């Protein structure tokens, strides 16, 4: 049987992730509170942000920006298109 979580993004019980998708405390928070479905929505949004803003994941500022956007998208009701300012 799959693991179920009360997904804070979708406001419903849904299938949870198999393991934390991100390192550290934030990864554990995502694992505990975000469903597979919501995580897939984030991955789609992340791809849009990377492409539209031409981000390089080798750049620390880009990674910080994406982490901030992930928190906003998954936990704070964000999800609108945001432009990166280096």
C-alpha positions in Angstrom: 0.0 0.0 0.0 1.3 3.4 -0.8 2.0 6.1 1.8 -0.7 8.7 2.1 -0.2 12.3 3.2 -2.4 15.3 3.9 -1.1 17.4 1.0 -0.9 21.1 2.0 -0.7 22.2 -1.6 -3.8 20.3 -2.8 -5.7 20.3 0.5 -6.5 16.6 0.2 -5.3 13.2 1.2 -3.1 11.9 -1.6 -0.3 9.5 -2.3 2.9 10.6 -0.8 6.4 10.6 -2.2 8.6 7.5 -1.7 11.5 9.5 -0.2 12.5 13.1 0.4 13.0 14.8 -3.0 15.4 17.5 -1.7 18.1 17.5 0.9 17.9 18.7 4.5 15.0 19.9 6.5 13.2 21.3 3.5 13.3 17.9 1.8 11.8 16.3 4.9 9.1 18.9 5.1 8.2 18.2 1.5 8.2 14.5 2.1 5.9 14.9 5.1 3.4 17.3 3.6 3.4 17.2 -0.2 1.9 14.5 -2.5 3.4 13.0 -5.6 0.8 14.9 -7.6 1.8 18.3 -6.1 5.5 17.5 -6.5 5.0 16.8 -10.2 3.2 20.2 -10.5 6.3 21.8 -8.8 8.7 20.1 -11.3 6.7 21.5 -14.2 6.8 25.0 -12.6 10.5 24.6 -11.9 11.1 23.8 -15.5 9.3 26.9 -16.6 11.2 29.0 -14.2 14.6 27.6 -15.4 13.7 28.0 -19.0 12.1 31.4 -18.9 14.8 32.9 -16.7 17.6 31.0 -18.4 18.9 29.8 -15.0 22.1 27.9 -14.6 21.9 25.4 -11.7 25.6 25.7 -11.4 25.1 29.2 -10.1 24.3 29.5 -6.3 22.0 32.4 -6.8 19.9 30.4 -9.2 19.6 27.5 -6.8 18.6 29.9 -3.9 16.0 31.5 -6.2 14.5 28.1 -7.1 14.4 27.0 -3.5 12.6 30.2 -2.5 10.1 29.6 -5.4 9.6 26.0 -4.3 8.7 27.0 -0.8 6.3 29.7 -2.1 4.7 27.3 -4.6 4.3 24.3 -2.3 3.6 25.9 1.1 2.6 29.5 0.6 0.0 29.4 -2.1 2.3 30.9 -4.7 2.6 29.7 -8.2 2.6 32.7 -10.5 5.3 33.3 -13.0 8.3 35.1 -11.3 11.3 36.6 -13.0 14.8 36.0 -11.6 16.9 39.0 -10.8 20.6 38.2 -10.2 
